[in-house]
């Protein structure tokens, strides 16, 4: 199983002094796209006002420009520890036992806009870049990343992909058509039987799902197998409205 997680806009600062090493990141076929994107971020960071405008930063976020300026030399953390926010608070990777963290390192990718998908334990620096940003000197990020990411996933040849990414990040790297995959949509069941998709709380539910997977480490390579596992893990996964989609019922309900 390969678990594709979205990133978070908010990042934990700091880390160890080991700088970014592109050659150590998963999916080496993405090195060219990674280099292009990082170069464009560094160039943009030379103009603070332009960076604020392009990255959509507020007056209190000028430090994010400096973060991008030092992206190649600043401290690094495992990607799963670098990302914060609702999903990663629910995943709470720092509290996982060693076998669960190793499972994340082997099976979970976090899809970033700066580096593409990286393994959960790949070391990355702090940075600021969202999927919808258009960097000066580069085509739209979808054109930078989509084909290389799909090719890299094809080369990795996972048996089964569980896709928890947002729509914006799915566009930055569609799962190859020849690889079995499911997209997870978080929903809530209403008292009248209606089903509605969730927005904010979908991140929490995805974090809970990722944590249960890491803790139990199921050996499944199909949607049916994943749904059967969910029954034993106290979660509800069921067929969605479209093919290759599963509904995860909000675990708070």
ABEGO torsion letter per residue (X at the ends): XBBBBBBBABBBBEEBABBBBAAABBGAAAAAAAAAAAAAAAAAAABAAAAAAAAGBBAAAAAAAAAAAAAAABBBBBAAAABBEAAAAAAGAAABBAAAAAAAAAABBBBBAAAEBBBAABBBBBBBBBAABBBBGBBBAAAAAAAAAAAAAAAAGBABBBBABBAAAAAAGBBBAABBBBBBBBBBBBAAGBBBBBBAAAAAAAAAAAAAAAAAGBBBABAAAAAAAAAAAGBBBBBBABBGBBBBBBAAX
